[in-house]
Amino acid sequence: MAGDDRSFEVLLAEGGSVPVDGWDFAWFDGRATEQRPSWGYARLAAARVADPGVAVVLDLQTGGGEVYAEVLERATLLRGSHPAPAPLTALATEGWPPNHALATRRLAPFGAEVALVEAAPGIPLPHPDASVDLALSRHPAYNDWAEIARVLRPGGRSLSQQVGAGSNRGLYEFLMGPHPVGENDARSDANLAAGARAAGLEVLDLRHESTAVEFFDVAAVVHFLRKVLWTVPDFTVERYRERLRALHAHIEENGSFVCSSERVLLELRRPAETN
């Protein structure tokens, strides 16, 4: 076996063996980079949590709780600067049991209650009507706008960072062939906003940015595709071995593989009730 083939096989095995629990991407340091959107989701979310009128905050599909913990830590410092802010109740949901266990441990210092809830159509949130001041989500796999509207109190808000239509298109098309992004994609800006409005929510802010993603070896690609399952839904190393070999050759020749992620910031509000 040639030296390049040995390197390829070693990298495949490495990328296939890394645990995929949680949303901690520290393993990618030095192996892949992703540009962050300019709005700074954690900073914005912390500012919303720190609002003196927010008493109950719910993080949907929290993963391992990594981002939510950062938000709550930032918000704790900000809330300390307000005179007598409302006591904060932190809630979260997560549907994958290994991540649920991680989130429960990570968010315990904030007194957060993490409910095990599948993120799928028709699965209700285990929270009473009009009980939440602020709903957060970062890269949710699924948006149930009607349930979000139901649990928000009148005047309550939702802030989310969404994975937009065509995110990492360059990567999945390299592996799967052309997949045009159509107007009917549920993650297009227009459809995200339309879905929220159909549930009775007001769209306060909608922003979209394309950000650069760069992979420096094929192990990082394999780990990414195992972790972010919706990029190539039927991904396995064996199924895509030959395309991964071609991608490995591309990286060896060019130094990296570059594509782009699509990110959408969406802020919503349940209208206040009027007499």
Buried (B, 14 or more C-beta within 10 A) or exposed (E): EEEEEEBBBEBBEBBBEBEBBBBBBEBBEEBBBBBBBEEEBBEBBBBBBBBEEBBBBBBBBBBBBBBBBBBBEBBBEBBEEEEEBBEBBBBBBBBBEEBBBBBBEBBEEBEBBBBBBEBEEEBEBEBEEBBBBBBBBBBBBBBBBBBBBBBBBEEBBBBBBBBBBBBBBEBBBBBBEEEEBEEEBEBBBEBBBBBBEEBBBEBEEBBBBBBEBBBBBBBBBBBBBBBBEBBBEEBEBEEBEEBBBBBBEBBEEEEBBEBBBBBBBBBBBBEEEEE
